[in-house]
Amino acid sequence: MMGNFEFINTIEIEIYKKFRHSVGWGDLHHEQVEELLKNSICFSCLMDGKTVGIYRILWDGGYTAYLADVIVDEKFRGHGIGKKLVEHAIEEVKSRMQPGWKVKMLLLAAKGRESFYEQFGFVSRPNDHEGCGMNMFLQKE
Ligand SMILES: CC(C)(COP(=O)(O)OP(=O)(O)OC[C@H]1O[C@@H](n2cnc3c(N)ncnc32)[C@H](O)[C@@H]1OP(=O)(O)O)[C@@H](O)C(=O)NCCC(=O)NCCS
C-alpha cells in the first residue's frame, strides 16, 4: 500500500478504545485502558499521519514478551500493515535483549489467525512438546 509509514511509541486512549471496539473484543473501563496503556510497550503505525494499526507488548524485562492487541483498521487490511506491526514488534523485543539472551515471545491468536502468525515463526500449541495455551476471565462484582 502506498503512503508514508511511521511508528510512534504510544497509543492514544481514544484510538485504543476505538480499535478494540471495532474488533468486538469487549469494551473496558476507562481506568483499565489508562493502566494497560501506561504499563505496556505501545506502538501505533501511522500512514500519512493517520493511525492504521496498533500493537502492545507486555515485557518483563528479562525473558517474557507477550504480544497483544495487534489490530489493523478494517479499511486498511490486506495490504501488509499487519505484517509490518508484527515485524516491528519482534524487532522491538530484540532491541531490548542483551547478547546471548533467549527470550520467549508469545501470544494468544484470535480464532483463525494462527497462520497469520506462523509466517513470523510463532509455533501453534498444542504440539508434540507443548500443551495448549490457557486463559480465564476473572470478574469482580
Ligand atoms: C490479523 C490482522 C492484524 C492482519 O492484518 P493485515 O494488515 O490485514 O495483514 P497483512 O496484509 O499484513 O497480511 C500479511 C500476510 O498475512 C496473511 N494473512 C492476513 N490475515 C490472515 C489471516 N487471518 N489468516 C492467515 N493469514 C493471514 C496475508 O495473506 C499476508 O500474506 P502474504 O504476505 O503472503 O501476502 C488484521 O486482520 C486484524 O486487525 N484483524 C482483527 C484483529 C485481530 O484479529 N488481530 C489478531 C489478534 S490475535
The ligand as an SDF file (V2000), in Angstrom:
LIG
                    3D

 48 50  0  0  0  0  0  0  0  0999 V2000
   -4.8920  -10.0640   11.6900 C   0  0  0  0  0  0  0  0  0  0  0  0
   -4.6560   -8.6690   11.1260 C   0  0  0  0  0  0  0  0  0  0  0  0
   -3.8190   -7.8660   12.1340 C   0  0  0  0  0  0  0  0  0  0  0  0
   -3.8620   -8.8090    9.8030 C   0  0  0  0  0  0  0  0  0  0  0  0
   -3.5750   -7.5170    9.3180 O   0  0  0  0  0  0  0  0  0  0  0  0
   -3.4580   -7.2280    7.7400 P   0  0  0  0  0  0  0  0  0  0  0  0
   -2.8800   -5.8770    7.5880 O   0  0  0  0  0  0  0  0  0  0  0  0
   -4.7370   -7.4930    7.0630 O   0  0  0  0  0  0  0  0  0  0  0  0
   -2.4150   -8.3710    7.3390 O   0  0  0  0  0  0  0  0  0  0  0  0
   -1.3460   -8.2660    6.1710 P   0  0  0  0  0  0  0  0  0  0  0  0
   -1.9550   -7.5900    4.9980 O   0  0  0  0  0  0  0  0  0  0  0  0
   -0.0800   -7.7060    6.7130 O   0  0  0  0  0  0  0  0  0  0  0  0
   -1.1060   -9.7870    5.8640 O   0  0  0  0  0  0  0  0  0  0  0  0
    0.1900  -10.2880    5.8590 C   0  0  0  0  0  0  0  0  0  0  0  0
    0.1500  -11.7040    5.3830 C   0  0  0  0  0  0  0  0  0  0  0  0
   -0.6430  -12.4840    6.2720 O   0  0  0  0  0  0  0  0  0  0  0  0
   -1.7060  -13.1040    5.5710 C   0  0  0  0  0  0  0  0  0  0  0  0
   -2.8760  -13.0060    6.4100 N   0  0  0  0  0  0  0  0  0  0  0  0
   -3.6000  -11.9000    6.6950 C   0  0  0  0  0  0  0  0  0  0  0  0
   -4.6260  -12.1910    7.5140 N   0  0  0  0  0  0  0  0  0  0  0  0
   -4.5700  -13.5140    7.7200 C   0  0  0  0  0  0  0  0  0  0  0  0
   -5.3550  -14.4230    8.4510 C   0  0  0  0  0  0  0  0  0  0  0  0
   -6.4390  -14.0160    9.1420 N   0  0  0  0  0  0  0  0  0  0  0  0
   -5.0180  -15.7060    8.4530 N   0  0  0  0  0  0  0  0  0  0  0  0
   -3.9330  -16.1210    7.7400 C   0  0  0  0  0  0  0  0  0  0  0  0
   -3.1400  -15.3210    7.0500 N   0  0  0  0  0  0  0  0  0  0  0  0
   -3.4430  -14.0320    7.0170 C   0  0  0  0  0  0  0  0  0  0  0  0
   -1.8790  -12.3430    4.2940 C   0  0  0  0  0  0  0  0  0  0  0  0
   -2.3600  -13.1720    3.2950 O   0  0  0  0  0  0  0  0  0  0  0  0
   -0.4730  -11.8690    4.0170 C   0  0  0  0  0  0  0  0  0  0  0  0
    0.2530  -12.8930    3.3750 O   0  0  0  0  0  0  0  0  0  0  0  0
    1.3070  -12.5270    2.2250 P   0  0  0  0  0  0  0  0  0  0  0  0
    2.3630  -11.6670    2.8640 O   0  0  0  0  0  0  0  0  0  0  0  0
    1.7940  -13.8570    1.7730 O   0  0  0  0  0  0  0  0  0  0  0  0
    0.5200  -11.7840    1.2120 O   0  0  0  0  0  0  0  0  0  0  0  0
   -5.9830   -7.9350   10.7990 C   0  0  0  0  0  0  0  0  0  0  0  0
   -6.7900   -8.7810   10.0040 O   0  0  0  0  0  0  0  0  0  0  0  0
   -6.7880   -7.5040   12.0200 C   0  0  0  0  0  0  0  0  0  0  0  0
   -6.5690   -6.4390   12.5890 O   0  0  0  0  0  0  0  0  0  0  0  0
   -7.7620   -8.3390   12.4170 N   0  0  0  0  0  0  0  0  0  0  0  0
   -8.6490   -8.0360   13.5440 C   0  0  0  0  0  0  0  0  0  0  0  0
   -7.9300   -8.0850   14.8490 C   0  0  0  0  0  0  0  0  0  0  0  0
   -7.2500   -9.4130   15.0870 C   0  0  0  0  0  0  0  0  0  0  0  0
   -7.8500  -10.4820   14.9590 O   0  0  0  0  0  0  0  0  0  0  0  0
   -5.9880   -9.3420   15.4540 N   0  0  0  0  0  0  0  0  0  0  0  0
   -5.1840  -10.5040   15.7820 C   0  0  0  0  0  0  0  0  0  0  0  0
   -5.3790  -10.7980   17.1990 C   0  0  0  0  0  0  0  0  0  0  0  0
   -4.5460  -12.2480   17.7070 S   0  0  0  0  0  0  0  0  0  0  0  0
  1  2  1  0
  2  3  1  0
  2  4  1  0
  2 36  1  0
  4  5  1  0
  5  6  1  0
  6  7  2  0
  6  8  1  0
  6  9  1  0
  9 10  1  0
 10 11  2  0
 10 12  1  0
 10 13  1  0
 13 14  1  0
 14 15  1  0
 15 16  1  0
 15 30  1  0
 16 17  1  0
 17 18  1  0
 17 28  1  0
 18 19  1  0
 18 27  1  0
 19 20  2  0
 20 21  1  0
 21 22  1  0
 21 27  2  0
 22 23  1  0
 22 24  2  0
 24 25  1  0
 25 26  2  0
 26 27  1  0
 28 29  1  0
 28 30  1  0
 30 31  1  0
 31 32  1  0
 32 33  2  0
 32 34  1  0
 32 35  1  0
 36 37  1  0
 36 38  1  0
 38 39  2  0
 38 40  1  0
 40 41  1  0
 41 42  1  0
 42 43  1  0
 43 44  2  0
 43 45  1  0
 45 46  1  0
 46 47  1  0
 47 48  1  0
M  END
$$$$
